[in-house]
Amino acid sequence: MANPPVCQIPGGTRICADVHMVNSGRTPAIGVHIHRYATFGAPFSADVEAVIKAMKVPPYTSPAGDMLGAVGDKWGTAATDVLDEPTAKDILDGKTSLYVYGVVQYFDIFKY
């Protein structure tokens, strides 16, 4: 969870989770695009699975973006859609599961 986990983003209250990405290996990641999202629901819910499967991965055709070195790391935050107060409380109390998902797009120095 983010600190604090309740985020006041324009449009309303959301629950936020911090995401840590690490690049390791022999080559840097070039043109890094990180897409991260959060949703919530009952464990193993078909509704949650449908939301995650419906994620639209943007086309990625050229290395435009950040660079992560061979031992680089980066932090970002994933936020839910706007929540009502009882739902936010249920997530924070562990009564409703929070799911963080996304995709990392990049090229290596060999353009792959």
C-alpha positions as CSV (number, residue, x, y, z in Angstrom):
1,M,0.0,0.0,0.0
2,A,1.1,3.6,-0.5
3,N,1.7,5.8,2.5
4,P,-1.0,6.9,3.1
5,P,-3.0,4.3,1.2
6,V,-6.0,6.6,0.7
7,C,-5.3,9.1,-2.2
8,Q,-7.3,12.1,-2.9
9,I,-6.9,12.3,-6.7
10,P,-9.1,14.7,-8.7
11,G,-12.5,13.0,-9.0
12,G,-12.6,11.4,-5.6
13,T,-11.0,9.0,-3.1
14,R,-9.0,6.1,-4.3
15,I,-6.8,3.4,-2.8
16,C,-3.2,3.5,-4.0
17,A,-0.5,0.9,-4.0
18,D,3.2,1.6,-4.6
19,V,4.9,-0.5,-7.2
20,H,8.7,-1.1,-7.3
21,M,10.2,-2.1,-10.7
22,V,13.8,-3.4,-11.0
23,N,15.9,-4.0,-14.0
24,S,18.7,-6.5,-13.6
25,G,21.0,-8.2,-15.9
26,R,23.8,-7.1,-18.3
27,T,22.0,-4.4,-20.4
28,P,19.9,-1.3,-19.6
29,A,16.2,-1.1,-20.4
30,I,15.7,1.8,-22.9
31,G,12.5,3.7,-23.4
32,V,10.7,2.3,-20.4
33,H,7.0,2.7,-20.3
34,I,5.3,1.5,-17.1
35,H,1.5,1.0,-17.0
36,R,0.2,0.2,-13.6
37,Y,-3.4,-0.1,-12.4
38,A,-5.3,-1.3,-9.3
39,T,-8.7,-2.8,-8.9
40,F,-10.5,-4.5,-6.1
41,G,-13.0,-7.3,-5.4
42,A,-13.5,-10.7,-3.8
43,P,-10.6,-13.2,-4.1
44,F,-10.6,-15.1,-7.4
45,S,-13.6,-13.0,-8.6
46,A,-14.6,-13.4,-12.3
47,D,-15.4,-9.7,-12.3
48,V,-11.8,-8.8,-11.2
49,E,-10.4,-11.2,-13.8
50,A,-12.5,-9.6,-16.5
51,V,-11.2,-6.1,-15.5
52,I,-7.6,-7.3,-15.6
53,K,-8.0,-9.1,-19.0
54,A,-9.6,-6.0,-20.5
55,M,-6.5,-4.0,-19.8
56,K,-5.6,-2.1,-23.0
57,V,-1.8,-2.4,-23.6
58,P,-0.8,0.7,-25.6
59,P,1.1,0.1,-28.8
60,Y,4.9,0.3,-28.3
61,T,6.9,0.8,-31.4
62,S,9.9,3.0,-30.5
63,P,12.1,3.4,-27.4
64,A,10.7,6.7,-26.1
65,G,10.7,7.0,-22.3
66,D,12.9,6.5,-19.3
67,M,16.0,4.4,-19.1
68,L,16.7,1.9,-16.3
69,G,20.4,0.9,-16.0
70,A,21.5,-2.7,-15.6
71,V,20.8,-2.4,-11.8
72,G,18.2,0.4,-12.0
73,D,15.0,0.7,-10.2
74,K,11.9,2.9,-10.3
75,W,8.8,3.5,-8.1
76,G,5.3,4.3,-9.2
77,T,1.8,4.2,-7.8
78,A,-1.3,2.3,-9.0
79,A,-4.6,3.7,-8.1
80,T,-8.1,2.2,-8.1
81,D,-11.1,3.9,-9.6
82,V,-13.0,6.3,-7.4
83,L,-14.4,4.5,-4.3
84,D,-17.1,5.2,-1.7
85,E,-15.9,5.3,1.9
86,P,-17.3,1.9,3.0
87,T,-15.5,0.1,0.1
88,A,-12.2,2.0,0.8
89,K,-12.5,0.9,4.5
90,D,-13.2,-2.7,3.5
91,I,-10.0,-2.7,1.4
92,L,-8.0,-1.2,4.2
93,D,-9.4,-3.7,6.7
94,G,-8.6,-6.6,4.4
95,K,-12.2,-7.6,3.8
96,T,-11.9,-6.8,0.1
97,S,-8.9,-7.8,-1.9
98,L,-6.8,-5.2,-3.8
99,Y,-5.2,-6.3,-7.1
100,V,-2.3,-4.5,-8.7
101,Y,-1.5,-5.3,-12.3
102,G,0.1,-3.8,-15.4
103,V,2.7,-4.1,-18.0
104,V,6.3,-2.8,-18.5
105,Q,7.4,-2.0,-22.1
106,Y,11.0,-1.4,-23.1
107,F,13.7,-2.1,-25.6
108,D,17.2,-3.4,-24.7
109,I,20.4,-2.0,-26.3
110,F,19.9,-4.5,-29.2
111,K,16.5,-2.9,-30.1
112,Y,14.4,-5.9,-28.9
